[in-house]
Amino acid sequence: MSDEAPTFPGERAGGYDTTSRRDSDYYAVFADIPAADRAAWDRAKAYIDEVGPRMTDAWDRGEYPLDIARRMGEMDLVVDGIEHPALTRFSPLAAGLVNMEISRGDGSLGTVLAVQGGLALRTLALFGSEGQQARWLTALADGSVLGSFALTEPDHGSDSVSLETVARRDGDEWVIRGAKKWIGNGASGGITFVWARVDDPGADEHGAVRCFLVEQETPGYAGTVIPGKGSLRGIHQALIRLDDVRVALDAVLPGTRSFKDASTVLYATRSGVAWSALGHATACYEAALSYAMQRVQFGKPLAKFQMVQERLTHMLEDLTAMQLYCRRLADLETAGELRPTQASLAKFHNTRAARRIASTARDLLGGNGILLENGVIQHMADIEAIHTYEGTESVQALLLGRDITGMSAFA
């Protein structure tokens, strides 16, 4: 605890001291991290130390600092465990720790990582042509170009397999028409990977789902920032209108042939959401513990009250379970044995647990819990977004239920 004179018992002028990380890794889940993985984790910590102070203000203003997003790439943090000879190789554990640490610092930046690396860069690395990769892969990885992944539509979220955006052949061009919604980086001046259904009656690929690389300055592409968000306010999501957008025939990613290819990308990012939830929950737990140790009420620190100790124990119980889920995910992926539904279970558990931890932390901080300077309310709001994206709780439950029973409850 600090020896500085408090504003009132236990409080600092800039909020409660959460810089000393107590033993939030109670089971030493991350005590044996290999040196290379720890170096990546340390680089993520350095990034957050550098840019974090600006992000609270950006979140408050609803602004997206593009230079901070690009800085993540400059520090080689967006590669997300993607295997490609042109990219730095992160192990699944290193990729998870980077995700956790960035989300612990700021949830909007955690989403930047998920979009730029987990979705856009992974799509290009897995399915792009040699020419597409030669032009764009390094630029996405180093942050000099921002990328987006446009699958979700205004009327198709959980049922994104029903997408209505279409692409038709017209001579030596593709013509794309439709709309997309909630697209991170979709109005940031970079490139967008647009998933569309081929509308070419009589052609062999009629009805197939393919992905197209579209530069955002292409005529007919209009990305509008979605206003009024109460979550992830430090990154912009866009509503995209595609009004007869014309791209060359080689704009299609040759490795994409069906919706299963989009699912391959989404399955890979589900583990990332579990790690991100852990980062948010860690920040909330540490803030609550630090506050309880410093805040004096009725003549003693909150930490001496029985009900406060019980709440901290419940939080630590959830947090430790989240850590164990994530470490096991990394082990399974390293061994090549991770099944998509195992990632779904981790996402299902961890976002639910993160909500509980954030709610308890918010309550424990009392009135101070709604101040941005103490962090908890921002994490609490941002958890609501990650609880939904990359597959809602209900969708994850149905995926797991189908795997458990062998019977599908999907329509």
C-alpha positions as CSV (number, residue, x, y, z in Angstrom):
1,M,0.0,0.0,0.0
2,S,1.1,3.5,-0.6
3,D,2.6,5.8,2.0
4,E,1.4,8.9,0.2
5,A,-1.0,11.2,2.0
6,P,-4.5,10.1,0.9
7,T,-7.3,12.4,-0.4
8,F,-9.5,10.5,2.0
9,P,-8.5,7.2,3.7
10,G,-6.9,5.0,1.2
11,E,-7.6,7.0,-1.9
12,R,-5.1,8.6,-4.3
13,A,-5.7,11.7,-6.3
14,G,-5.9,9.7,-9.5
15,G,-7.9,6.8,-8.2
16,Y,-7.1,3.7,-6.1
17,D,-3.7,2.2,-6.4
18,T,-3.9,-0.9,-8.5
19,T,-0.3,-1.0,-9.6
20,S,0.8,-3.6,-7.1
21,R,-0.5,-6.9,-8.5
22,R,-1.2,-9.2,-5.6
23,D,-1.5,-12.9,-6.0
24,S,-4.2,-13.1,-8.6
25,D,-2.6,-16.2,-10.0
26,Y,-3.4,-18.2,-6.8
27,Y,-2.8,-21.6,-8.3
28,A,0.4,-20.5,-10.1
29,V,-1.2,-21.3,-13.4
30,F,1.3,-19.1,-15.2
31,A,4.3,-19.6,-13.1
32,D,6.1,-21.9,-15.6
33,I,5.9,-19.8,-18.7
34,P,8.7,-20.4,-21.2
35,A,11.1,-17.5,-21.8
36,A,9.9,-16.8,-25.4
37,D,6.2,-16.7,-24.3
38,R,7.1,-14.5,-21.3
39,A,8.9,-12.1,-23.6
40,A,5.8,-11.7,-25.7
41,W,3.7,-11.2,-22.5
42,D,6.2,-8.6,-21.2
43,R,6.0,-6.7,-24.6
44,A,2.2,-6.6,-24.2
45,K,2.6,-5.2,-20.7
46,A,5.0,-2.5,-22.0
47,Y,2.5,-1.6,-24.7
48,I,-0.3,-1.1,-22.2
49,D,2.0,0.9,-19.9
50,E,2.8,3.1,-22.9
51,V,-0.7,3.7,-24.3
52,G,-3.0,2.8,-21.5
53,P,-3.3,6.3,-19.9
54,R,-4.7,7.7,-23.2
55,M,-7.3,5.0,-23.6
56,T,-9.5,5.9,-20.6
57,D,-10.0,9.4,-22.0
58,A,-10.6,7.9,-25.5
59,W,-13.2,5.5,-24.1
60,D,-14.9,8.4,-22.3
61,R,-15.0,10.5,-25.5
62,G,-16.0,7.6,-27.7
63,E,-12.9,8.2,-29.9
64,Y,-10.7,5.7,-31.7
65,P,-7.0,6.6,-31.6
66,L,-5.7,5.0,-34.8
67,D,-2.1,5.7,-33.9
68,I,-2.5,3.5,-30.8
69,A,-4.0,0.7,-32.9
70,R,-1.1,0.9,-35.3
71,R,1.4,1.0,-32.4
72,M,0.2,-2.5,-31.5
73,G,1.3,-3.7,-34.9
74,E,4.6,-1.8,-34.6
75,M,5.3,-3.8,-31.4
76,D,4.6,-7.0,-33.2
77,L,1.6,-7.9,-31.0
78,V,-1.2,-8.7,-33.5
79,V,0.1,-12.0,-35.0
80,D,-2.2,-14.0,-32.6
81,G,-0.5,-17.4,-33.0
82,I,-1.1,-17.5,-36.8
83,E,1.3,-19.8,-38.5
84,H,2.8,-18.2,-41.6
85,P,6.5,-17.9,-42.7
86,A,6.2,-14.1,-42.9
87,L,4.9,-13.7,-39.4
88,T,6.5,-13.9,-35.9
89,R,5.4,-17.2,-34.4
90,F,3.5,-17.0,-31.1
91,S,2.7,-20.2,-29.3
92,P,-1.0,-20.6,-28.4
93,L,0.1,-19.7,-24.8
94,A,2.0,-16.6,-25.8
95,A,-1.0,-15.5,-28.0
96,G,-3.3,-16.0,-25.1
97,L,-1.2,-14.1,-22.6
98,V,-0.8,-11.2,-25.0
99,N,-4.6,-11.1,-25.4
100,M,-5.2,-11.4,-21.7
101,E,-2.7,-8.6,-20.9
102,I,-4.0,-6.2,-23.5
103,S,-7.6,-6.7,-22.4
104,R,-6.6,-6.3,-18.8
105,G,-5.3,-2.9,-19.8
106,D,-8.1,-1.8,-22.1
107,G,-11.0,-3.8,-23.6
108,S,-11.2,-1.7,-26.8
109,L,-7.5,-2.5,-27.5
110,G,-8.4,-6.2,-26.8
111,T,-10.9,-5.9,-29.6
112,V,-8.4,-4.2,-31.9
113,L,-6.2,-7.3,-31.4
114,A,-9.2,-9.6,-32.1
115,V,-10.2,-7.7,-35.3
116,Q,-6.7,-6.9,-36.7
117,G,-5.0,-10.1,-35.9
118,G,-7.6,-12.7,-35.0
119,L,-10.0,-12.0,-37.9
120,A,-8.4,-9.9,-40.7
121,L,-4.8,-11.1,-40.6
122,R,-5.9,-14.8,-40.0
123,T,-8.3,-14.6,-42.9
124,L,-5.6,-13.4,-45.3
125,A,-3.0,-15.9,-44.0
126,L,-5.3,-18.9,-44.3
127,F,-7.1,-18.1,-47.5
128,G,-5.4,-15.3,-49.4
129,S,-3.5,-15.7,-52.7
130,E,0.3,-15.3,-52.9
131,G,-0.3,-11.9,-54.5
132,Q,-2.8,-10.8,-51.9
133,Q,-0.5,-11.9,-49.1
134,A,2.6,-10.3,-50.7
135,R,0.8,-6.9,-50.8
136,W,-1.2,-6.9,-47.6
137,L,0.1,-9.5,-45.0
138,T,3.0,-7.5,-43.6
139,A,1.0,-4.3,-43.7
140,L,-1.7,-5.8,-41.5
141,A,0.8,-7.4,-39.2
142,D,2.8,-4.2,-38.6
143,G,-0.4,-2.0,-38.3
144,S,0.4,0.2,-41.2
145,V,-2.9,-0.9,-42.7
146,L,-6.0,-1.6,-40.6
147,G,-8.1,-4.5,-41.5
148,S,-11.7,-5.6,-40.9
149,F,-13.7,-8.8,-41.2
150,A,-17.2,-8.2,-42.5
151,L,-19.5,-11.1,-41.9
152,T,-22.3,-9.9,-39.5
153,E,-25.2,-8.1,-41.2
154,P,-28.0,-5.8,-39.9
155,D,-30.5,-8.7,-40.0
156,H,-28.1,-11.7,-39.5
157,G,-26.0,-12.0,-36.4
158,S,-26.1,-15.4,-34.8
159,D,-27.6,-16.8,-38.0
160,S,-24.8,-15.3,-40.1
161,V,-24.9,-18.4,-42.4
162,S,-28.0,-16.7,-43.8
163,L,-26.1,-13.8,-45.1
164,E,-27.8,-11.7,-47.8
165,T,-24.8,-9.8,-49.2
166,V,-24.2,-11.1,-52.8
167,A,-21.4,-11.0,-55.3
168,R,-22.0,-11.5,-59.0
169,R,-19.7,-11.7,-62.0
170,D,-19.8,-8.9,-64.6
171,G,-17.1,-9.4,-67.2
172,D,-13.7,-9.1,-65.5
173,E,-15.1,-7.8,-62.2
174,W,-17.1,-8.9,-59.2
175,V,-20.0,-6.6,-58.2
176,I,-20.8,-6.7,-54.5
177,R,-24.1,-5.5,-53.0
178,G,-25.4,-5.7,-49.4
179,A,-24.8,-4.4,-45.9
180,K,-22.7,-5.3,-42.9
181,K,-22.9,-4.2,-39.2
182,W,-20.7,-4.1,-36.1
183,I,-17.6,-4.3,-38.2
184,G,-14.5,-3.2,-36.2
185,N,-12.1,-1.1,-38.4
186,G,-14.8,-1.0,-41.1
187,A,-14.6,2.8,-41.3
188,S,-10.9,3.2,-40.6
189,G,-9.6,3.7,-44.2
190,G,-8.0,0.3,-44.6
191,I,-9.2,-3.0,-46.1
192,T,-12.2,-5.1,-45.5
193,F,-12.7,-8.8,-45.9
194,V,-16.3,-9.0,-47.1
195,W,-18.1,-12.4,-47.0
196,A,-20.8,-12.7,-49.6
197,R,-22.9,-15.3,-51.4
198,V,-22.2,-15.8,-55.1
199,D,-25.2,-14.8,-57.2
200,D,-24.4,-16.3,-60.6
201,P,-27.2,-18.6,-61.8
202,G,-25.9,-21.4,-64.0
203,A,-22.3,-21.1,-62.6
204,D,-20.9,-24.0,-60.5
205,E,-20.3,-21.8,-57.6
206,H,-23.7,-20.2,-57.5
207,G,-24.8,-19.9,-53.9
208,A,-21.3,-20.5,-52.5
209,V,-20.0,-18.2,-49.8
210,R,-16.7,-16.5,-50.6
211,C,-14.6,-13.7,-49.2
212,F,-13.5,-10.6,-51.1
213,L,-10.7,-8.2,-50.3
214,V,-12.1,-4.7,-50.7
215,E,-10.2,-1.5,-50.2
216,Q,-12.3,0.9,-48.2
217,E,-11.9,3.8,-50.7
218,T,-13.4,1.7,-53.5
219,P,-16.5,3.5,-55.0
220,G,-19.7,2.2,-53.5
221,Y,-18.2,1.2,-50.2
222,A,-19.5,3.4,-47.4
223,G,-18.5,2.7,-43.7
224,T,-20.3,4.7,-41.1
225,V,-19.3,4.7,-37.5
226,I,-22.1,3.3,-35.2
227,P,-22.9,6.0,-32.6
228,G,-24.2,5.7,-29.0
229,K,-22.2,2.6,-27.9
230,G,-22.0,2.0,-24.1
231,S,-19.3,-0.6,-24.5
232,L,-15.9,-0.8,-26.3
233,R,-16.1,2.9,-26.9
234,G,-12.4,3.2,-27.7
235,I,-12.7,1.4,-31.0
236,H,-15.2,2.2,-33.8
237,Q,-17.5,-0.4,-35.3
238,A,-19.1,0.4,-38.6
239,L,-22.3,0.0,-40.5
240,I,-21.1,-0.8,-44.1
241,R,-23.2,-0.2,-47.2
242,L,-21.9,-2.0,-50.3
243,D,-23.7,-0.4,-53.3
244,D,-22.5,-2.2,-56.4
245,V,-18.9,-2.2,-55.3
246,R,-16.7,-3.3,-58.2
247,V,-13.5,-5.3,-57.6
248,A,-11.2,-7.2,-59.9
249,L,-11.7,-11.0,-60.3
250,D,-8.6,-11.6,-58.3
251,A,-10.1,-9.8,-55.3
252,V,-11.7,-13.0,-54.2
253,L,-9.6,-15.0,-51.7
254,P,-9.0,-18.3,-53.5
255,G,-9.0,-20.4,-50.4
256,T,-12.6,-19.5,-49.5
257,R,-15.3,-21.8,-50.9
258,S,-18.0,-22.0,-48.2
259,F,-19.3,-20.7,-44.9
260,K,-17.1,-23.3,-43.2
261,D,-14.1,-21.2,-44.1
262,A,-15.6,-18.2,-42.2
263,S,-16.3,-20.6,-39.3
264,T,-12.7,-21.7,-39.3
265,V,-11.6,-18.1,-38.5
266,L,-14.4,-17.7,-35.9
267,Y,-13.5,-20.9,-34.1
268,A,-9.9,-19.8,-33.8
269,T,-10.9,-16.5,-32.2
270,R,-13.2,-18.1,-29.6
271,S,-10.2,-19.1,-27.5
272,G,-9.1,-15.4,-27.8
273,V,-12.4,-14.3,-26.3
274,A,-11.9,-16.6,-23.3
275,W,-8.4,-15.1,-22.8
276,S,-9.8,-11.6,-23.2
277,A,-12.5,-12.2,-20.6
278,L,-9.7,-13.4,-18.2
279,G,-7.9,-10.1,-18.8
280,H,-11.0,-8.1,-17.9
281,A,-11.8,-10.2,-14.9
282,T,-8.2,-9.9,-13.6
283,A,-8.3,-6.2,-13.8
284,C,-11.6,-6.1,-11.9
285,Y,-10.4,-8.5,-9.2
286,E,-7.2,-6.6,-8.7
287,A,-9.0,-3.3,-8.5
288,A,-11.4,-4.7,-5.9
289,L,-8.7,-6.2,-3.8
290,S,-6.6,-3.1,-3.9
291,Y,-9.6,-0.9,-3.0
292,A,-10.5,-3.2,-0.1
293,M,-7.0,-3.0,1.3
294,Q,-6.8,0.8,1.2
295,R,-10.4,2.0,1.8
296,V,-11.1,2.6,5.4
297,Q,-14.7,2.5,6.7
298,F,-15.9,2.4,10.3
299,G,-12.4,2.7,11.5
300,K,-10.8,-0.3,9.6
301,P,-10.0,-1.4,6.1
302,L,-12.8,-2.9,4.1
303,A,-10.6,-6.0,3.8
304,K,-11.2,-6.7,7.5
305,F,-14.9,-7.1,7.0
306,Q,-16.1,-10.7,6.8
307,M,-18.5,-10.1,3.9
308,V,-15.8,-8.4,1.9
309,Q,-13.4,-11.3,2.4
310,E,-16.1,-13.7,1.3
311,R,-16.8,-11.6,-1.9
312,L,-13.1,-11.6,-2.7
313,T,-13.0,-15.3,-2.3
314,H,-15.9,-15.8,-4.7
315,M,-14.1,-13.6,-7.2
316,L,-10.8,-15.5,-6.8
317,E,-12.7,-18.8,-7.2
318,D,-14.1,-17.7,-10.6
319,L,-10.8,-16.1,-11.7
320,T,-8.8,-19.3,-10.9
321,A,-11.2,-21.4,-12.9
322,M,-10.9,-19.0,-15.8
323,Q,-7.1,-19.3,-15.7
324,L,-7.3,-23.1,-15.7
325,Y,-9.6,-23.1,-18.7
326,C,-7.3,-20.8,-20.6
327,R,-4.1,-22.7,-19.8
328,R,-5.7,-26.0,-20.8
329,L,-6.9,-24.4,-24.1
330,A,-3.3,-23.4,-24.9
331,D,-2.1,-26.9,-24.0
332,L,-4.7,-28.6,-26.2
333,E,-4.0,-26.2,-29.1
334,T,-0.3,-26.7,-28.8
335,A,-0.9,-30.5,-29.1
336,G,-3.1,-30.0,-32.1
337,E,-6.0,-31.5,-30.1
338,L,-8.3,-28.5,-29.5
339,R,-11.9,-29.1,-30.7
340,P,-14.1,-26.1,-31.6
341,T,-16.6,-27.0,-29.0
342,Q,-13.8,-27.0,-26.3
343,A,-13.1,-23.4,-27.3
344,S,-16.9,-22.7,-27.1
345,L,-17.0,-24.1,-23.5
346,A,-14.1,-21.8,-22.5
347,K,-15.8,-18.8,-24.1
348,F,-19.2,-19.7,-22.5
349,H,-17.7,-20.1,-19.0
350,N,-15.2,-17.2,-19.0
351,T,-17.5,-14.4,-20.2
352,R,-20.1,-15.5,-17.7
353,A,-17.6,-15.6,-14.9
354,A,-16.1,-12.3,-15.9
355,R,-19.6,-10.7,-15.7
356,R,-19.9,-12.1,-12.1
357,I,-16.5,-10.8,-11.1
358,A,-17.1,-7.3,-12.6
359,S,-20.5,-7.1,-10.9
360,T,-19.0,-8.0,-7.5
361,A,-16.1,-5.6,-8.0
362,R,-18.4,-2.8,-9.0
363,D,-20.5,-3.4,-5.9
364,L,-17.5,-3.6,-3.6
365,L,-16.2,-0.2,-4.7
366,G,-19.5,1.4,-3.8
367,G,-20.1,4.8,-5.3
368,N,-16.4,4.9,-6.5
369,G,-17.2,1.9,-8.6
370,I,-18.9,4.0,-11.3
371,L,-15.8,6.3,-11.8
372,L,-13.8,5.6,-14.9
373,E,-10.6,6.4,-13.0
374,N,-11.0,3.2,-11.0
375,G,-11.4,1.1,-14.1
376,V,-14.1,-1.4,-13.0
377,I,-17.1,0.3,-14.7
378,Q,-15.3,0.4,-18.0
379,H,-14.3,-3.2,-17.8
380,M,-17.9,-4.1,-16.7
381,A,-19.3,-2.4,-19.8
382,D,-16.8,-3.9,-22.2
383,I,-17.4,-7.4,-20.9
384,E,-20.9,-7.1,-22.1
385,A,-19.7,-6.8,-25.7
386,I,-17.3,-9.8,-25.6
387,H,-20.0,-11.8,-23.9
388,T,-22.0,-11.4,-27.1
389,Y,-19.5,-11.4,-30.0
390,E,-17.9,-14.4,-31.7
391,G,-21.1,-16.3,-30.7
392,T,-23.6,-15.4,-28.0
393,E,-24.0,-17.4,-24.8
394,S,-27.1,-19.1,-26.2
395,V,-25.3,-20.1,-29.5
396,Q,-22.3,-21.5,-27.6
397,A,-24.8,-23.5,-25.4
398,L,-26.4,-25.0,-28.5
399,L,-23.1,-25.9,-30.1
400,L,-22.1,-27.7,-26.9
401,G,-25.5,-29.3,-26.5
402,R,-25.3,-30.7,-30.0
403,D,-21.8,-32.1,-29.2
404,I,-23.0,-33.6,-25.9
405,T,-26.2,-35.2,-27.2
406,G,-25.5,-35.7,-30.9
407,M,-28.8,-33.9,-31.6
408,S,-29.0,-30.4,-33.1
409,A,-31.4,-27.9,-31.6
410,F,-30.7,-25.4,-34.3
411,A,-33.6,-24.7,-36.7
